[in-house]
Amino acid sequence: MTVLFGIDRLIADPALRAPLAGKRVALVAHPASVTHNLVHSLDALAALPDVTLTAAFGPQHGLKGDKQDNMVESPDFHDPDHGIPVFSLYGEVRRPTAAMIDSADVFLFDLQDLGCRIYTFVTTLLYLLEAVAGTGKAVWVLDRPNPAGRPVEGTLLRAGYESFVGAGPLPMRHGLTLGEMGHWFIRHFALDVDYRVIAMEGWAPDDASGFGWPATRVWINPSPNAASLNMARAYAGTVMIEGATLSEGRGTTRPLEVLFGAPDVNARNVLAEMQALAPHWLAGCALRECWFEPTFHKHAHHACSALMIHAEGPFYDHATFRPWRLQALAFKAIRRLYPDYPLWRDFPYEYVLDRLAIDVINGGPGLREWVDDAAALPGDLDAMASPDEAAWIADIRDIRLY
């Protein structure tokens, strides 16, 4: 059975669209914002006689998804096909301005997420809700799957570590759809917003055919380096490499699907050390020693020894795969084998200038301190994360829609 996403149901059912009559409508979208037959949501909505589109918004990487790296901004532009302004929420501003909010009465939010706190579309949703709060305007999330499914993993973001990759006290792998996340934001931040979710039809997050991603839907990159379901599953771990000097595979055809890559690290030895330290943290996937040479970004034009993650096919076990712990274990093994390795990358990350990138990414210093503490064991990281994971699961139980 074809799973219908929120946009599919809105297009197919005039009754769902009835509240939009006489309203000015704006769409927040990116390249993966398509219907079941691969028509972009902007075009599909513009073709409806009862919908008046007055603006569109593009998140990080742009409405067209053409911006490759972090902190590469997109400008506003005028859409020549539909005759409407397209506002960038990753350019001069990341929060919608009052002028942007004045462009519409109802904001349709149709972004494909990866189920990870650091994926900035989560924060873009919060910023939109905050901008609309108290105005009488409405936000509708046209819901889409969480391709990483329902599992929850990682420590909660610590107070004071909020950023564009840390919208609030969420774990790294949050287990919600964006429609559900909107409900959590409104409750947690006490926002006064006319909010609704156009829910999916037929989505079964525990279905073994995809564990979050429907087998009947094709994968379209929601951002340039989100090139596969394998990447989406691994991302809650591999995104941490953005805060390290190791390569995450940018500049190759399989970015963010490796535990690391570096010309001065021996992947075979690292894997052996990981297996010795916490073999149960390697469950649910296969790790393959490989080499790559990035054409750009970290270690460009140097052969890198690497470990490729295969959270797919016969190697994938949805119940036991824990990418956050897996990536932490890779860092720990490298630190043990190479005690003086300059592991942490010191550079501005998503506009945060006063903290190490790895701490911004993890929403606190805990993981980095665990990696760097020679006496710290895997059980210590478990003791840090497990209570947070249990608290989050309890907190979101009543807002799950599926």
KAPE-V756409 format. One record per residue. N is the residue number from 1. RES is the residue in three letters. PHI is phi in radians with two decimals (NA if undefined). NEAR is the number of other ideal C-beta (glycine too) atoms within 10 Angstrom. Layout:
# KAPE-V756409
N_RES_PHI_NEAR ; N_RES_PHI_NEAR
This chain:
# KAPE-V756409
1_MET_NA_8 ; 2_THR_-1.25_13 ; 3_VAL_-1.39_20 ; 4_LEU_-1.67_23 ; 5_PHE_-1.41_28 ; 6_GLY_-0.99_25 ; 7_ILE_-1.10_26 ; 8_ASP_-1.10_21 ; 9_ARG_-1.19_17 ; 10_LEU_-1.14_24 ; 11_ILE_-1.18_23 ; 12_ALA_-1.43_13 ; 13_ASP_-2.09_12 ; 14_PRO_-1.03_11 ; 15_ALA_-1.14_6 ; 16_LEU_-1.14_15 ; 17_ARG_-1.46_18 ; 18_ALA_-0.91_9 ; 19_PRO_-1.15_13 ; 20_LEU_-1.47_20 ; 21_ALA_-1.05_10 ; 22_GLY_1.33_8 ; 23_LYS_-1.78_14 ; 24_ARG_-1.50_17 ; 25_VAL_-2.04_23 ; 26_ALA_-2.07_27 ; 27_LEU_-2.12_30 ; 28_VAL_-1.74_27 ; 29_ALA_-2.64_26 ; 30_HIS_-2.57_25 ; 31_PRO_-1.08_19 ; 32_ALA_-1.50_20 ; 33_SER_-1.41_26 ; 34_VAL_-2.29_23 ; 35_THR_-1.40_19 ; 36_HIS_-1.10_17 ; 37_ASN_-1.81_9 ; 38_LEU_1.23_9 ; 39_VAL_-1.50_14 ; 40_HIS_-1.11_20 ; 41_SER_-1.00_26 ; 42_LEU_-1.09_22 ; 43_ASP_-1.20_12 ; 44_ALA_-1.15_20 ; 45_LEU_-1.23_26 ; 46_ALA_-1.11_19 ; 47_ALA_-1.40_10 ; 48_LEU_-1.54_15 ; 49_PRO_-1.21_5 ; 50_ASP_-1.72_10 ; 51_VAL_-2.10_20 ; 52_THR_-1.86_17 ; 53_LEU_-1.43_19 ; 54_THR_-2.10_18 ; 55_ALA_-2.90_21 ; 56_ALA_-2.37_26 ; 57_PHE_-2.29_27 ; 58_GLY_-1.99_28 ; 59_PRO_-1.51_27 ; 60_GLN_-0.94_26 ; 61_HIS_1.37_25 ; 62_GLY_1.61_23 ; 63_LEU_-1.00_24 ; 64_LYS_-1.66_14 ; 65_GLY_1.17_21 ; 66_ASP_-1.66_12 ; 67_LYS_-1.65_19 ; 68_GLN_-1.35_15 ; 69_ASP_-2.02_12 ; 70_ASN_-1.15_19 ; 71_MET_1.01_13 ; 72_VAL_-1.91_13 ; 73_GLU_-1.52_13 ; 74_SER_-1.93_22 ; 75_PRO_-1.49_11 ; 76_ASP_-1.20_15 ; 77_PHE_-2.72_15 ; 78_HIS_-1.82_9 ; 79_ASP_-1.38_15 ; 80_PRO_-1.27_7 ; 81_ASP_-1.34_8 ; 82_HIS_-1.93_17 ; 83_GLY_1.16_10 ; 84_ILE_-2.24_19 ; 85_PRO_-1.30_17 ; 86_VAL_-2.03_22 ; 87_PHE_-1.62_25 ; 88_SER_-1.58_21 ; 89_LEU_-1.79_27 ; 90_TYR_-2.60_21 ; 91_GLY_-2.50_15 ; 92_GLU_-1.15_12 ; 93_VAL_-2.36_14 ; 94_ARG_-2.03_18 ; 95_ARG_-1.72_14 ; 96_PRO_-1.02_22 ; 97_THR_-1.44_13 ; 98_ALA_-1.05_8 ; 99_ALA_-1.14_9 ; 100_MET_-1.13_21 ; 101_ILE_-1.15_18 ; 102_ASP_-1.18_14 ; 103_SER_-1.34_19 ; 104_ALA_-2.69_23 ; 105_ASP_-1.82_19 ; 106_VAL_-2.25_21 ; 107_PHE_-1.94_26 ; 108_LEU_-1.59_28 ; 109_PHE_-1.89_28 ; 110_ASP_-2.29_28 ; 111_LEU_-1.94_25 ; 112_GLN_-1.43_25 ; 113_ASP_-1.73_26 ; 114_LEU_-1.97_24 ; 115_GLY_1.38_27 ; 116_CYS_-2.24_28 ; 117_ARG_-0.95_27 ; 118_ILE_-1.35_27 ; 119_TYR_-1.21_25 ; 120_THR_-1.20_26 ; 121_PHE_-1.12_22 ; 122_VAL_-1.08_26 ; 123_THR_-1.20_25 ; 124_THR_-1.05_25 ; 125_LEU_-1.10_23 ; 126_LEU_-1.05_21 ; 127_TYR_-1.10_19 ; 128_LEU_-1.16_26 ; 129_LEU_-1.05_22 ; 130_GLU_-1.15_16 ; 131_ALA_-1.20_20 ; 132_VAL_-1.49_22 ; 133_ALA_-0.93_17 ; 134_GLY_1.42_10 ; 135_THR_-1.64_14 ; 136_GLY_1.49_9 ; 137_LYS_-1.40_19 ; 138_ALA_-2.11_19 ; 139_VAL_-2.13_24 ; 140_TRP_-2.00_23 ; 141_VAL_-1.63_27 ; 142_LEU_-1.53_27 ; 143_ASP_-1.26_27 ; 144_ARG_-2.36_23 ; 145_PRO_-1.17_24 ; 146_ASN_-1.61_28 ; 147_PRO_-1.19_26 ; 148_ALA_-1.49_30 ; 149_GLY_1.36_22 ; 150_ARG_-1.49_19 ; 151_PRO_-0.99_25 ; 152_VAL_-2.05_24 ; 153_GLU_-2.71_24 ; 154_GLY_1.91_29 ; 155_THR_-1.33_22 ; 156_LEU_-1.26_22 ; 157_LEU_-1.06_24 ; 158_ARG_-1.45_16 ; 159_ALA_-0.98_10 ; 160_GLY_1.68_8 ; 161_TYR_-1.86_19 ; 162_GLU_-1.13_17 ; 163_SER_-2.84_18 ; 164_PHE_-1.20_22 ; 165_VAL_-1.89_27 ; 166_GLY_-2.63_24 ; 167_ALA_-1.27_24 ; 168_GLY_3.06_18 ; 169_PRO_-1.30_19 ; 170_LEU_-1.88_27 ; 171_PRO_-1.39_23 ; 172_MET_-1.04_30 ; 173_ARG_-1.88_26 ; 174_HIS_-1.67_27 ; 175_GLY_1.33_23 ; 176_LEU_-1.97_23 ; 177_THR_-1.44_26 ; 178_LEU_-1.19_25 ; 179_GLY_-1.08_26 ; 180_GLU_-1.17_21 ; 181_MET_-1.06_29 ; 182_GLY_-1.03_27 ; 183_HIS_-1.07_20 ; 184_TRP_-1.15_19 ; 185_PHE_-1.03_25 ; 186_ILE_-1.09_18 ; 187_ARG_-1.23_13 ; 188_HIS_-1.18_14 ; 189_PHE_-1.71_14 ; 190_ALA_0.91_8 ; 191_LEU_-1.61_17 ; 192_ASP_-1.67_12 ; 193_VAL_-2.35_22 ; 194_ASP_-1.32_15 ; 195_TYR_-2.15_19 ; 196_ARG_-2.55_16 ; 197_VAL_-2.04_20 ; 198_ILE_-1.51_23 ; 199_ALA_-1.27_18 ; 200_MET_-1.29_24 ; 201_GLU_-2.08_15 ; 202_GLY_1.59_13 ; 203_TRP_-1.36_22 ; 204_ALA_-2.13_16 ; 205_PRO_-1.12_22 ; 206_ASP_-1.77_11 ; 207_ASP_-1.13_16 ; 208_ALA_-1.17_8 ; 209_SER_-1.27_9 ; 210_GLY_-2.69_19 ; 211_PHE_0.83_22 ; 212_GLY_2.10_23 ; 213_TRP_-1.85_21 ; 214_PRO_-1.13_22 ; 215_ALA_-1.14_10 ; 216_THR_-1.53_13 ; 217_ARG_-2.02_19 ; 218_VAL_-1.38_9 ; 219_TRP_-1.60_16 ; 220_ILE_-2.14_15 ; 221_ASN_-1.03_16 ; 222_PRO_-1.34_23 ; 223_SER_-2.56_22 ; 224_PRO_-0.99_17 ; 225_ASN_-1.75_22 ; 226_ALA_-1.72_23 ; 227_ALA_-1.66_17 ; 228_SER_-2.86_17 ; 229_LEU_-1.12_18 ; 230_ASN_-1.00_21 ; 231_MET_-1.09_24 ; 232_ALA_-1.06_28 ; 233_ARG_-1.22_31 ; 234_ALA_-1.47_27 ; 235_TYR_-1.04_26 ; 236_ALA_-1.10_29 ; 237_GLY_-1.80_28 ; 238_THR_-1.18_25 ; 239_VAL_-1.08_25 ; 240_MET_-1.14_27 ; 241_ILE_-1.15_26 ; 242_GLU_-1.06_23 ; 243_GLY_-1.67_26 ; 244_ALA_-2.09_25 ; 245_THR_-1.38_17 ; 246_LEU_-1.21_26 ; 247_SER_-1.49_26 ; 248_GLU_-1.63_27 ; 249_GLY_1.61_26 ; 250_ARG_-1.07_22 ; 251_GLY_1.54_21 ; 252_THR_-2.21_21 ; 253_THR_-1.48_9 ; 254_ARG_-2.28_17 ; 255_PRO_-1.13_23 ; 256_LEU_1.09_24 ; 257_GLU_-2.08_25 ; 258_VAL_-2.12_26 ; 259_LEU_-1.33_29 ; 260_PHE_3.13_25 ; 261_GLY_-2.64_29 ; 262_ALA_-2.82_23 ; 263_PRO_-1.30_12 ; 264_ASP_-2.05_12 ; 265_VAL_-2.26_22 ; 266_ASN_-1.63_15 ; 267_ALA_-1.08_24 ; 268_ARG_-1.11_10 ; 269_ASN_-1.20_14 ; 270_VAL_-1.12_27 ; 271_LEU_-1.07_18 ; 272_ALA_-1.08_13 ; 273_GLU_-1.18_18 ; 274_MET_-1.08_22 ; 275_GLN_-1.12_14 ; 276_ALA_-1.30_10 ; 277_LEU_-1.36_15 ; 278_ALA_-2.70_20 ; 279_PRO_-1.03_11 ; 280_HIS_-1.23_10 ; 281_TRP_-1.38_24 ; 282_LEU_-1.63_20 ; 283_ALA_-1.22_14 ; 284_GLY_1.55_19 ; 285_CYS_-2.71_22 ; 286_ALA_-2.00_14 ; 287_LEU_-1.98_20 ; 288_ARG_-2.13_14 ; 289_GLU_-1.19_13 ; 290_CYS_-2.67_14 ; 291_TRP_-2.26_12 ; 292_PHE_-2.61_21 ; 293_GLU_-2.24_15 ; 294_PRO_-1.10_20 ; 295_THR_-1.49_11 ; 296_PHE_-2.72_11 ; 297_HIS_1.33_15 ; 298_LYS_-1.03_20 ; 299_HIS_1.01_19 ; 300_ALA_-1.01_12 ; 301_HIS_1.17_9 ; 302_HIS_-2.12_14 ; 303_ALA_-1.21_13 ; 304_CYS_-1.99_24 ; 305_SER_-1.37_19 ; 306_ALA_-2.60_25 ; 307_LEU_-2.10_21 ; 308_MET_-1.56_21 ; 309_ILE_-1.65_26 ; 310_HIS_-2.10_16 ; 311_ALA_-1.70_25 ; 312_GLU_-2.79_16 ; 313_GLY_0.96_8 ; 314_PRO_-1.21_7 ; 315_PHE_-1.51_15 ; 316_TYR_-1.58_17 ; 317_ASP_-2.18_12 ; 318_HIS_-1.06_19 ; 319_ALA_-1.34_11 ; 320_THR_-1.96_13 ; 321_PHE_-1.24_25 ; 322_ARG_-2.32_23 ; 323_PRO_-1.14_28 ; 324_TRP_-1.12_27 ; 325_ARG_-1.20_22 ; 326_LEU_-1.06_26 ; 327_GLN_-1.19_26 ; 328_ALA_-1.05_24 ; 329_LEU_-1.16_25 ; 330_ALA_-1.08_31 ; 331_PHE_-1.03_27 ; 332_LYS_-1.10_26 ; 333_ALA_-1.12_25 ; 334_ILE_-1.12_25 ; 335_ARG_-1.09_19 ; 336_ARG_-1.23_15 ; 337_LEU_-1.39_14 ; 338_TYR_-2.27_16 ; 339_PRO_-0.99_9 ; 340_ASP_-1.75_6 ; 341_TYR_-1.12_16 ; 342_PRO_-1.31_9 ; 343_LEU_-1.28_20 ; 344_TRP_-1.66_16 ; 345_ARG_-1.45_16 ; 346_ASP_-1.80_12 ; 347_PHE_-2.79_11 ; 348_PRO_-1.12_13 ; 349_TYR_-2.11_22 ; 350_GLU_0.82_19 ; 351_TYR_1.26_12 ; 352_VAL_-1.70_18 ; 353_LEU_-1.85_8 ; 354_ASP_-1.99_6 ; 355_ARG_-2.43_18 ; 356_LEU_-1.10_17 ; 357_ALA_-1.00_22 ; 358_ILE_-1.09_22 ; 359_ASP_-1.32_20 ; 360_VAL_-1.10_26 ; 361_ILE_-1.09_27 ; 362_ASN_-1.50_27 ; 363_GLY_1.22_28 ; 364_GLY_2.68_20 ; 365_PRO_-1.53_15 ; 366_GLY_-1.00_17 ; 367_LEU_-1.16_26 ; 368_ARG_-1.06_22 ; 369_GLU_-1.12_13 ; 370_TRP_-1.14_19 ; 371_VAL_-1.07_23 ; 372_ASP_-1.43_15 ; 373_ASP_-1.49_12 ; 374_ALA_-1.08_9 ; 375_ALA_-1.55_5 ; 376_ALA_-1.31_15 ; 377_LEU_-1.96_13 ; 378_PRO_-0.92_17 ; 379_GLY_-1.06_9 ; 380_ASP_-1.21_14 ; 381_LEU_-1.20_22 ; 382_ASP_-1.02_14 ; 383_ALA_-1.15_10 ; 384_MET_-1.33_17 ; 385_ALA_-1.55_24 ; 386_SER_-1.02_12 ; 387_PRO_-1.11_12 ; 388_ASP_-1.13_21 ; 389_GLU_-1.09_21 ; 390_ALA_-1.13_11 ; 391_ALA_-1.15_14 ; 392_TRP_-1.16_23 ; 393_ILE_-1.03_14 ; 394_ALA_-1.17_9 ; 395_ASP_-1.20_15 ; 396_ILE_-1.70_20 ; 397_ARG_-0.98_8 ; 398_ASP_-1.54_9 ; 399_ILE_-1.89_15 ; 400_ARG_-1.21_13 ; 401_LEU_-1.70_13 ; 402_TYR_-2.27_17
